[in-house]
């Protein structure tokens, strides 16, 4: 069985992307700290790894073209927040760091969340889930 999962994303500028994600509060993996060929971004308490690669390197891994994120999205990356206030704060930080707010913080049933696009247009969802309000099955 698989032990780890890495999410790989193409980026136009590794250094700018590192700065963006650090401003959101994510941690850089120190193994790639000095590299201009990749960057590891650690997300959350469970330390999910998001790897950033220059577009040319990413293409060699996939053997495919990179879709234009202005016209579509192949994936929505979602992560949990501990409170509604944290959702608001992360949405604010994303915009201040140069990202684009796709969906302002709002309530949807038992969840409160916001969506933003990073510097390369990858879509991210930050969600606070109030489990006490989750519908019973």
N, C-alpha and C positions, 0 to 999 in steps of 0.2 A: 504494500500500500504506500502511496505517496506520503512523504513526511513533511515536505515544504511546498509552498506555492510562491512563485515570483510572478509579478505582473510586469510585463515589459512594455514600455511606451517610447515611441519615437519623439524626439524633440529637436527643434531647430538650433537651440543654443543651450548647451549643458550648464554653463555658468549662470545664466539668467534663470534657468529652471531651478537650479539648486537654491538660489536666493529666494525665489518665489515660495518653494515648499518650506524652507526654514522659517520664513515670515509667517507661514500658517501654523508653525509650531511643530512640524515634523522634524525628525532627526536624520542627519546624514550618516550613512554607514561609513565608518572610518577606513574600511578596506579600500574604498575608491576615492578617498578624500582629495588626493592630489591628481586624479585622473581627468583627462579631458575626453576620454573615450567612453566613460560610463559613470553613473552616479547611482548609488543605492539610497533610497528614501525609506526610512522606517516609520510605519504608520501604526499607532495604537499600542496598547498594553501587550498584545499578542505578537507584536513586532512583525507585522505583515511587511514584506519587502516589495517595493515598487522600484524597478530598475529603469533608469532613463538612458537612452542611447541616441547618439546622433542619427538622423534619418538615414544616412547612407549605411551605417552599421546595421540599423534595424532591418533595412531592406535585404541585407545579406542573410540575416537569420530567417526571414519569412519567405524570401524568394518572390515577394509580391510588392506591388505599389502601395503607397500609403494613401488612404482615402483623405479627401479634403474635409476637415472637420467643420468647415463653414456650411457644408451642404448635407451632412449626415453624421451619424455617430454609430460606431460599431459596438461600443461598450459604455456602460454607465458605472462608474466606480463609486461605491457607497461605503460610508463609514459612520459609526455611531458617535453620538455626543452624549455627555452626561446630563445635560440640561438644555432647556430652551435658550437660556442665556448664552450657552456655549455655541449653539447653532448660530445665534445672532452675531456673536463675536467672530466666528470663523467666516461667515459670509462677509462681514466687514473687512476682515484681514485679507481675504481673497481679492477683493476689489482694490484695497490699498496697495497690494503687492503687484497689481497689474492685470489680474484676472477679470473676467466678465461675469456679472451676476446673471444667471439664466432664469432663475426662479427665486424671488425674494422669500425670506423666511415666512412660513405660513403653516397653519394647521391643516392636516388632512386626516380626518377620522381620529385615530388614537396616536398619530405621529405628528411631529412638528419638524419641519425641515426646510432646507434651501438647496439650490443647485447653482454651481458656478462652473465656468470653463477656465482651465489654466492657460498659460501663455501660448500653448500650442493647440488650444481648442478642445482638449480632452475634457469630457464632462464628469463632474464630481457631485455627489449627493452627500450632504451631511444631515443626519437624522437623530432626533431624540425620540425614543419610543417609550411612551407611558404604558407599561405593561398592565397596570391596573385598569386601563381603559380599553385594552385589547378585547375585541369581540370573543365571546365564548363559542366554542364549536358545538 
